[in-house]
Amino acid sequence: MTNAPHAPLKPGTAPPLPPRSHFLEVLLVFTRLGLTSFGGPVAHLGYFREEFVHRRRWLDEHNYADLVALCQFLPGPASSQVGMALGISRAGLWGALAAWLGFTLPSAIVLVVFALGVTAVGDLGNAGWLQGLKIVAVAVVARAVLGMAKTLTPDRARAALALGAAITVLLLPTTFIQVLVILAAGLIGWRFLPGAGLVGGAELPLALSRRLGGAFLGLFGLLLVGLPLLRQTVGGPFLSVFDSFYRAGSLVFGGGHVVLPLLEAEVVPPGWVTRDAFLAGYGATQAVPGPLFTFSAYLGAVSQVGLNRFVAAAVASVAIFLPSFLLVAGALPFWNALRTRPTVQSALRGVNAGVVGILLAALYTPVFTAAVATPLDFALVLGAFALLEYAKLPPWLVVALSALMGGLLL
């Protein structure tokens, strides 16, 4: 259920926060997103912004940008972590679970079915409907960048900072460059963008104490160190799978694609998964919505490790996402308190401008370059953008229409 429309807000004013919702509401909205959010992590952030900032008004633009900035710092899948943070702000820890289940299960189930041999759809690489889904992702990301730029880069200084961040990321596309760009943008904001007299977003409604947050961070570190020791001393297929996928989820920066070499090193050399099966699953993962980390469900289901296929898929999926849950739930109570301080707000103004620049760079590559190769592709992008921006159609409907048009025309 959506909230009733609100009157236009004055600049710098946070929208009134709706009353806390329940597990089922969060589960339902994230399940819909898990079924329709094609295009990768950057596109997911665009879908989230449209759904939760504009349509449901669960939080304002500043709060959303702050969450994105925090999750860029943390290892793991940024879009899934933003989803967990949104679930926590709406319905506590149960909300994080609901957000993860809804956003992850649809694609995980499809990939497990694929792993079991249901491949009648054949090669998806040249499917017209899949090309249509890539095209709508361009429109979604473009709209998100445009909207966030209007709010988060309203002056020349922050606009220049965003452009500098975009240029840097495009010229130096390395794993850690995004983190370094955000750090540099924060330092510039702290030094040159004083926060006096400027209003940020309202404080996120979190029912998490710092003590509980510290416990989650401690558990994250304990598992990272303790699981390899248990694996060596106790052994067994369950601990082997859990340890391998937990470490992969703990040590990856830079998005879902960066986890691929980590996963390959864990499952191919020991003989759990053949290289051909690994590559086939990766290809199938490109054709499903939701986070790329659901590739873990496929790998668990095809692994020859001594566990039931469904059990292995579940263990791998839980293990690879568990670090993200512990880090987000652990960091949010401290982040929510820090971000209200004037000096931190100044730094966040720089960080948010840097995030806009990073999204602008991602709009070009990989989103635009992967989807637009012909004038017809670009025409369909413009049409999808118009339906979102001017016709105000819901994203899921535009996704469906783009898939249909792709199937008919491409």
Phi, psi and omega per residue, in radians:
M1 nan 2.306 3.128
T2 -1.603 2.833 3.118
N3 -1.498 2.730 3.110
A4 -1.139 2.622 -3.134
P5 -1.070 2.589 3.107
H6 -1.839 2.762 3.026
A7 -1.178 2.692 3.111
P8 -0.987 2.488 -3.097
L9 -1.610 2.569 3.004
K10 -1.238 2.632 3.131
P11 -0.978 2.369 3.105
G12 1.414 0.052 -3.116
T13 -1.782 2.247 3.123
A14 -1.347 2.511 3.109
P15 -1.216 2.665 3.092
P16 -1.119 2.347 -3.113
L17 -1.354 2.259 3.098
P18 -1.166 2.841 3.080
P19 -1.120 2.690 -3.127
R20 -1.023 2.439 3.112
S21 -1.767 -3.104 -3.052
H22 -1.897 2.989 -3.125
F23 -0.888 -0.795 -3.024
L24 -1.127 -0.706 -3.140
E25 -1.105 -0.808 3.124
V26 -1.080 -0.732 3.135
L27 -1.058 -0.774 -3.084
L28 -1.159 -0.778 -3.097
V29 -1.204 -0.650 3.123
F30 -1.324 -0.459 3.033
T31 -1.155 -0.725 3.079
R32 -1.074 -0.727 3.085
L33 -1.159 -0.650 3.108
G34 -1.143 -0.400 3.119
L35 -1.555 -0.344 -3.000
T36 -2.159 -0.138 -3.039
S37 -1.518 1.423 3.065
F38 -1.542 2.841 2.967
G39 1.908 -0.018 3.096
G40 1.602 3.113 -2.969
P41 -1.078 -0.646 -3.140
V42 -1.167 -0.729 3.070
A43 -1.115 -0.637 3.104
H44 -1.023 -0.743 3.123
L45 -1.085 -0.600 3.068
G46 -1.178 -0.743 3.092
Y47 -1.094 -0.758 3.134
F48 -1.067 -0.780 -3.127
R49 -1.052 -0.780 -3.135
E50 -1.099 -0.738 -3.047
E51 -1.297 -0.794 -2.932
F52 -1.760 -0.437 3.092
V53 -1.565 -0.786 -3.024
H54 -1.660 -0.839 -3.022
R55 -1.400 -0.889 -3.076
R56 -1.692 -0.335 3.066
R57 1.004 0.763 3.074
W58 -1.259 -0.464 3.123
L59 -2.728 2.933 -3.108
D60 -1.663 3.107 -3.061
E61 -1.086 -0.688 -3.122
H62 -1.154 -0.806 3.113
N63 -1.044 -0.726 -3.121
Y64 -1.137 -0.788 3.128
A65 -1.095 -0.643 3.107
D66 -1.122 -0.701 3.096
L67 -1.119 -0.737 3.110
V68 -1.076 -0.744 3.141
A69 -1.088 -0.777 3.119
L70 -1.036 -0.812 -3.073
C71 -1.232 -0.391 3.027
Q72 -1.177 -0.519 3.133
F73 -1.312 -0.547 -3.002
L74 -1.461 2.531 3.000
P75 -1.183 2.640 3.135
G76 1.991 -3.132 -3.105
P77 -1.335 1.955 -3.008
A78 -1.059 -0.734 -3.079
S79 -1.173 -0.699 3.086
S80 -1.132 -0.655 3.119
Q81 -1.171 -0.689 3.054
V82 -1.079 -0.727 3.093
G83 -1.059 -0.754 3.095
M84 -1.090 -0.733 3.120
A85 -1.098 -0.696 3.084
L86 -1.111 -0.709 3.102
G87 -1.117 -0.695 3.107
I88 -1.120 -0.773 -3.107
S89 -1.145 -0.411 -3.089
R90 -1.650 -0.687 -3.020
A91 -2.549 0.514 3.061
G92 1.198 -2.768 -3.093
L93 -1.092 -0.598 3.056
W94 -1.098 -0.582 3.086
G95 -1.144 -0.645 3.075
A96 -1.097 -0.749 3.106
L97 -1.095 -0.752 -3.140
A98 -1.106 -0.745 3.133
A99 -1.094 -0.748 -3.130
W100 -1.157 -0.807 3.141
L101 -1.055 -0.844 -3.083
G102 -1.129 -0.710 -3.053
F103 -1.396 -0.419 -3.001
T104 -1.775 -0.698 -2.986
L105 -1.043 -0.730 -3.097
P106 -0.968 -0.893 -3.117
S107 -1.248 -0.592 3.118
A108 -1.091 -0.738 3.135
I109 -1.107 -0.775 3.130
V110 -1.054 -0.731 -3.106
L111 -1.238 -0.573 3.056
V112 -1.166 -0.741 3.082
V113 -1.053 -0.759 3.095
F114 -1.042 -0.728 3.137
A115 -1.113 -0.518 3.140
L116 -1.390 -0.036 3.009
G117 1.910 0.098 3.127
V118 -1.475 1.526 -3.062
T119 -2.122 0.520 -3.050
A120 -1.120 -0.359 -3.129
V121 -1.248 -0.225 3.089
G122 1.289 -2.723 -3.094
D123 -1.277 2.109 -3.128
L124 -1.591 -0.061 -2.992
G125 -1.030 -0.625 -3.088
N126 -1.935 0.307 -3.119
A127 -1.167 2.295 -3.114
G128 -1.127 -0.676 -3.127
W129 -1.148 -0.578 3.103
L130 -1.209 -0.660 3.052
Q131 -1.095 -0.650 3.073
G132 -1.087 -0.638 3.107
L133 -1.210 -0.644 3.060
K134 -1.121 -0.648 -3.110
I135 -1.174 -0.751 -3.133
V136 -1.163 -0.485 3.080
A137 -1.097 -0.615 3.093
V138 -1.071 -0.788 -3.135
A139 -1.137 -0.702 -3.132
V140 -1.107 -0.815 -3.128
V141 -1.173 -0.707 3.124
A142 -1.059 -0.743 3.128
R143 -1.155 -0.673 3.118
A144 -1.137 -0.764 3.137
V145 -1.098 -0.780 -3.131
L146 -1.083 -0.816 -3.112
G147 -1.148 -0.759 3.139
M148 -1.189 -0.606 3.123
A149 -1.117 -0.674 3.134
K150 -1.072 -0.659 -3.076
T151 -1.530 -0.709 -2.946
L152 -1.737 -0.220 3.068
T153 -2.251 1.084 -3.038
P154 -1.418 -0.152 -3.119
D155 -2.208 2.997 -3.053
R156 -1.119 -0.669 -3.085
A157 -1.082 -0.850 -3.111
R158 -1.276 -0.569 3.052
A159 -1.112 -0.737 3.098
A160 -1.121 -0.678 3.111
L161 -1.108 -0.729 3.109
A162 -1.105 -0.763 3.127
L163 -1.136 -0.703 3.087
G164 -1.083 -0.704 3.103
A165 -1.116 -0.752 -3.141
A166 -1.088 -0.786 -3.131
I167 -1.092 -0.744 -3.129
T168 -1.084 -0.800 -3.116
V169 -1.141 -0.650 3.133
L170 -1.200 -0.669 -3.098
L171 -1.431 -0.446 -3.104
L172 -2.213 1.226 -3.059
P173 -1.412 1.156 3.114
T174 -1.816 2.981 -3.023
T175 -1.055 -0.762 -3.000
F176 -1.724 0.031 -3.037
I177 -1.135 -0.587 -3.139
Q178 -1.128 -0.724 3.098
V179 -1.110 -0.748 3.138
L180 -1.131 -0.684 3.116
V181 -1.110 -0.738 3.131
I182 -1.140 -0.730 3.090
L183 -1.060 -0.790 3.136
A184 -1.119 -0.715 3.122
A185 -1.118 -0.661 3.091
G186 -1.125 -0.725 3.105
L187 -1.126 -0.716 3.102
I188 -1.119 -0.747 3.110
G189 -1.100 -0.744 3.116
W190 -1.063 -0.649 -3.061
R191 -1.511 -0.629 -2.952
F192 -2.095 -0.068 -3.126
L193 -2.137 1.275 -3.112
P194 -1.047 2.530 -3.043
G195 -1.624 0.025 -3.081
A196 -1.059 2.235 3.047
G197 1.420 -0.031 3.138
L198 -1.806 2.412 -3.065
V199 -1.781 2.230 3.083
G200 -1.693 -2.850 -3.131
G201 -1.339 2.858 3.079
A202 -1.221 2.728 3.126
E203 -1.159 2.401 3.127
L204 -1.169 2.404 3.134
P205 -1.414 1.556 -3.096
L206 -1.871 2.252 3.081
A207 -1.683 0.772 -3.129
L208 -2.182 2.281 3.102
S209 -1.513 2.829 3.088
R210 -1.165 -0.558 3.100
R211 -1.091 -0.774 3.107
L212 -1.147 -0.706 3.090
G213 -1.055 -0.750 3.093
G214 -1.085 -0.625 3.112
A215 -1.141 -0.709 3.108
F216 -1.115 -0.757 3.121
L217 -1.114 -0.686 3.092
G218 -1.117 -0.707 3.118
L219 -1.140 -0.658 3.076
F220 -0.991 -0.873 -3.139
G221 -1.156 -0.678 -3.138
L222 -1.084 -0.761 3.129
L223 -1.180 -0.675 -3.122
L224 -1.081 -0.675 3.140
V225 -1.505 -0.673 -3.003
G226 -1.389 -0.565 -3.087
L227 -1.082 -0.777 3.087
P228 -1.061 -0.620 3.105
L229 -1.162 -0.777 3.091
L230 -1.085 -0.677 -3.136
R231 -1.081 -0.675 -3.128
Q232 -1.296 -0.622 -3.048
T233 -1.566 -0.718 -3.093
V234 -1.635 -0.809 3.130
G235 1.327 -2.962 -3.140
G236 1.818 2.631 -3.094
P237 -1.149 -0.610 -3.124
F238 -1.068 -0.892 -3.126
L239 -1.151 -0.595 3.136
S240 -1.104 -0.829 -3.140
V241 -1.160 -0.796 -3.095
F242 -1.072 -0.786 -3.115
D243 -1.125 -0.791 -3.103
S244 -1.070 -0.801 -3.073
F245 -1.375 -0.523 3.067
Y246 -1.131 -0.767 3.136
R247 -1.147 -0.677 3.105
A248 -1.077 -0.728 3.122
G249 -1.259 -0.352 -3.098
S250 -1.531 -0.450 -2.913
L251 -1.951 0.113 -3.066
V252 -1.736 2.240 2.985
F253 -2.023 2.596 2.994
G254 1.719 0.190 3.039
G255 1.860 3.060 -3.002
G256 -1.098 -0.655 -3.066
H257 -1.136 -0.478 -3.115
V258 -1.181 -0.382 -3.106
V259 -1.315 -0.268 -3.036
L260 -1.031 -0.884 3.117
P261 -1.088 -0.579 3.085
L262 -1.120 -0.772 -3.139
L263 -1.182 -0.720 3.138
E264 -1.065 -0.702 3.130
A265 -1.157 -0.450 -3.123
E266 -1.476 -0.570 -2.959
V267 -1.944 -0.427 -3.079
V268 -1.481 -0.926 -3.134
P269 -0.991 -0.682 3.116
P270 -1.262 -0.131 -3.132
G271 1.519 0.177 3.104
W272 -1.142 -0.741 -3.079
V273 -2.341 2.381 3.070
T274 -1.294 2.757 -3.138
R275 -1.100 -0.686 3.129
D276 -1.113 -0.731 3.114
A277 -1.143 -0.645 3.097
F278 -1.060 -0.843 -3.108
L279 -1.194 -0.641 3.110
A280 -1.103 -0.740 3.111
G281 -1.149 -0.663 3.098
Y282 -1.091 -0.706 3.095
G283 -1.095 -0.742 3.124
A284 -1.130 -0.593 -3.120
T285 -1.100 -0.500 3.136
Q286 -1.194 -0.325 -3.050
A287 -1.715 0.064 -3.118
V288 -2.004 2.700 3.081
P289 -1.336 3.137 3.065
G290 1.435 -3.035 -3.012
P291 -1.291 2.576 3.112
L292 -1.134 -0.414 -3.136
F293 -1.108 -0.217 3.056
T294 -1.186 -0.173 2.968
F295 -0.919 -0.485 3.129
S296 -1.079 -0.612 3.122
A297 -1.111 -0.738 3.084
Y298 -1.081 -0.831 -3.113
L299 -1.076 -0.690 3.083
G300 -1.092 -0.703 -3.080
A301 -1.233 -0.493 -3.134
V302 -1.715 -0.074 -3.072
S303 -1.217 2.363 3.028
Q304 -1.691 1.375 -3.002
V305 -2.175 -0.033 3.090
G306 1.725 0.196 3.070
L307 -1.994 2.687 2.967
N308 -0.957 2.482 -3.064
R309 -0.992 -0.774 -3.096
F310 -1.220 -0.661 3.094
V311 -1.122 -0.785 -3.134
A312 -1.105 -0.681 3.107
A313 -1.116 -0.744 3.135
A314 -1.157 -0.762 -3.131
V315 -1.102 -0.782 -3.131
A316 -1.110 -0.712 -3.121
S317 -1.164 -0.806 3.137
V318 -1.116 -0.753 -3.058
A319 -1.143 -0.682 -3.057
I320 -1.324 -0.465 3.127
F321 -1.622 -0.321 -3.088
L322 -1.014 -0.730 3.093
P323 -1.015 -0.669 3.128
S324 -1.099 -0.758 3.120
F325 -1.074 -0.827 -3.102
L326 -1.125 -0.701 -3.125
L327 -1.219 -0.753 -3.131
V328 -1.168 -0.858 3.141
A329 -1.139 -0.514 3.124
G330 -1.365 -0.645 -3.055
A331 -1.457 -0.554 -3.017
L332 -0.998 -0.790 -3.129
P333 -1.041 -0.648 3.121
F334 -1.319 -0.722 3.136
W335 -1.101 -0.727 -3.101
N336 -1.111 -0.592 3.115
A337 -1.367 -0.732 -3.090
L338 -1.141 -0.697 -2.985
R339 -1.196 -0.183 3.123
T340 -1.558 -0.139 3.141
R341 -1.354 2.506 -3.080
P342 -0.970 -0.764 -3.129
T343 -1.151 -0.668 3.120
V344 -1.220 -0.647 3.083
Q345 -1.072 -0.675 3.086
S346 -1.075 -0.804 3.114
A347 -1.087 -0.681 -3.124
L348 -1.163 -0.531 3.067
R349 -1.096 -0.678 3.037
G350 -1.209 -0.746 3.135
V351 -1.060 -0.775 -3.120
N352 -1.120 -0.658 3.047
A353 -1.118 -0.691 3.078
G354 -1.095 -0.668 3.101
V355 -1.101 -0.734 3.087
V356 -1.029 -0.749 3.113
G357 -1.108 -0.720 3.115
I358 -1.104 -0.740 3.098
L359 -1.147 -0.627 3.086
L360 -1.096 -0.751 3.088
A361 -1.105 -0.734 3.135
A362 -1.164 -0.495 3.079
L363 -1.037 -0.663 3.109
Y364 -1.330 -0.956 3.125
T365 -2.366 2.147 0.302
P366 -1.715 -0.053 -2.933
V367 -1.186 -0.986 -3.072
F368 -1.199 -0.820 -3.060
T369 -1.138 -0.491 -3.140
A370 -1.404 -0.310 -2.997
A371 -1.959 -0.559 -2.965
V372 -1.905 1.957 3.123
A373 -2.212 -0.276 -3.086
T374 -2.359 2.840 3.053
P375 -1.000 -0.608 3.114
L376 -1.120 -0.716 3.077
D377 -0.997 -0.822 -3.098
F378 -1.183 -0.622 3.087
A379 -1.089 -0.706 3.107
L380 -1.184 -0.600 3.044
V381 -1.052 -0.825 -3.141
L382 -1.079 -0.691 3.119
G383 -1.137 -0.748 3.116
A384 -1.128 -0.706 3.113
F385 -1.081 -0.740 3.137
A386 -1.123 -0.687 3.128
L387 -1.134 -0.624 3.130
L388 -1.342 -0.817 -2.976
E389 -1.437 -0.688 -3.009
Y390 -1.883 -0.739 3.090
A391 -1.376 -0.269 3.101
K392 1.026 0.585 3.072
L393 -1.263 2.585 3.105
P394 -1.126 2.534 -3.083
P395 -0.969 -0.684 -3.098
W396 -1.074 -0.603 3.131
L397 -1.243 -0.689 3.102
V398 -1.144 -0.647 3.068
V399 -1.054 -0.817 -3.123
A400 -1.109 -0.746 3.139
L401 -1.141 -0.668 3.136
S402 -1.181 -0.699 3.078
A403 -1.092 -0.711 3.124
L404 -1.124 -0.828 -3.131
M405 -1.116 -0.688 3.093
G406 -1.084 -0.717 3.124
G407 -1.146 -0.544 -3.100
L408 -1.481 -0.614 -2.957
L409 -1.896 -0.387 -3.005
L410 -1.857 nan nan
